[in-house]
């Protein structure tokens, strides 16, 4: 059952405040060593984008106050393999990389508020870490996608992306609002940037989504323009609506390959550290 914001506020964190009138309503500080808390679910297998990794829960562990998602160079047999299959998820006999993708799809979603994630990302060739959200209604992209952070190689340049997408007139084809910032924008100011933790933040209300990195505004999405143009959700706005039960859920993952580039095996295992995830509401 999806936990509602009201239940969380009433039962666990009532009265906790932060700047700008936001109230903390959901969090994971990753303080207990071992497997991640039960409110995290996992994607499994080959999932999307023809990426190289096989997603499995055992690549995510909480240790010393951090969630660590580890990308490993190891071989895993694909139980769904079919010789001669045209579907890429079935045509691969095995995976040569593993990783984890965690989601709150079954436990927590919310509409409007602030999200803060403090993390240290891997930037070696092949790395594709992300902090993102999907809506819990309609299929992709009509459900809406918000990418608080993606890191990958864009046109040969290591880059940080801040994105949102929704449905276009063509089924399964998204309309994107994307801002691509070269990694050098940050490393030129701080040569040790990649060794440090940084705070990614989203502010979301019925009119606008703003995406920040260390308080620097990277992208502003005007929600008057994010109307699905086709499909069974034509006319719906996945980011600004009054649909009963609608909300967005969180995903944390480390993909390998595809847009991340050719993996540099000498840098494995890759480690993606998340210090905390905090969600706030604003009355």
Buried (B, 14 or more C-beta within 10 A) or exposed (E): EBBBBEEBBEEEBEEBEEEEEBBBBBBBBBEEEEEBBEBBBBBEBBBEEEBBBBBBBEBBBBEEEBBBBBBBBEEBEBEEEEEEEEEEBBBBEEBBBBBBBBBBBBBBBBBBBBBBBBBBBBBBBBBBBBBBBBBBBBEBBBBBBBBBBBBBBBEEEBBBBBBBBBBBEEEEEBBEBBBBBEBEBBBEEEEEBBEEBBBBBBBBBEEBBBBBBBEEEBBEBEBEEBBBBBBEBEEBBBBBBEBEEBBBBBBBBBBBBBBBBEBEEEBBBBBBBBBBBBBBBBE
